[in-house]
Amino acid sequence: MSVFDTLQETAFKGLYPKFYGFKLALKFNKRKSAVEIKNFGEKAIEEINNTLVLMDMYIASGIKSGLIKKHDPFFMEHERMLFDAEKKWIKKAIKIFG
């Protein structure tokens, strides 16, 4: 596997950059099939969902223990909005390219 292929697969997982990784991988796609793109999209959505669960757990435990700052949930809500928008876009990309 080439360096490009390795980086593309990492981007398809939505891991780099934090947001828009899937878009980056899809835009420069030359070799991935529609089935592979669909699979990568579903995995990226799963990764986003896992991140959202972890964020909720962090907020819940931090509030309970008093370890998070009062405004932390506000900032995390912005990240949640970005993740939700990314999931919506990936679902649309799967319909078009997958």
N, C-alpha and C positions, 0 to 999 in steps of 0.2 A: 504494500500500500504506500502510495506517495505521500509526501508531506501535505500537499494540497488536499488529498482525500481525507487524511487524518484531521486536518483543520476544518474541512467542510463538515465532517461528521460531528465534530465538537460543536460547530455552529448550529447544525441542524437540531441538536439537543437543546438549543436555546441557552447554552452555558456561556457563550462568549459572543458578543458582549452580553451582559446580563439580560438586557432586552434587545430584541431585534436580531438575535443570532440566527433564528430560523430564516428570516428574510435575507440575511447576508448569504447564507448557504444556498437558498433557492435562487437568488438573483444570479449567482455565478455557477449554477448547476450545468454541467455538461454531460455527466454520465449516469446520474441516478434516475431510475425508472419511476413511473407514476406510483407503482406499488411501494417502492422504497421511500418516496416522498411522503406518501400517506402514512407509512409506518413511523417515519421520523416525526411527522406532525403529531401523531397520536402520542408518541413518547415525550415530545416537547410539552404537550398539554398536561400529561401525567406529571412531568417534572414541575411544572408551574403549580399544579394542584397540590403536590407534596410541599412545595415552598409555602403556599398559602396556609396549609395546615400547621406547619412549623411556626409561622408568624402568629397564628391564633394561639398556639400553645405558649409561645413566648409572652404574648400580651397577658394571657390569663394567669400564668405563673408569676409574671412580674408585678401585676396588680395585686395579686394575693399576697405576695411576699413584700411588696413595697419597694422592690428593687428598680423598677423602671420610673422614668421621669413622667410627670403629668402629661407632657406634650408628645411623648413617644408614640402612643396610638394614633395621634393625628398624622404624624409623618409616615407611619406604616400604612395608614389608610391610602395615602397617595401612591405608595408602592403597589398596594392591592389594586387600585384603579388602573395602573400601568399594566400589571399582570393580566387583569381581566380584559383589557383592550388587546393585549398581545394574543391571548387565547382566542378571542373573537376573530382576529386577523388570521391566525393559523388555521382555524376551522374553515374560513373562506378560501385560503390558499389550498387547502386539501381538496376542496370541491373543484377548484380550477385546475390544479396540477396533479392531483392524486388519483 
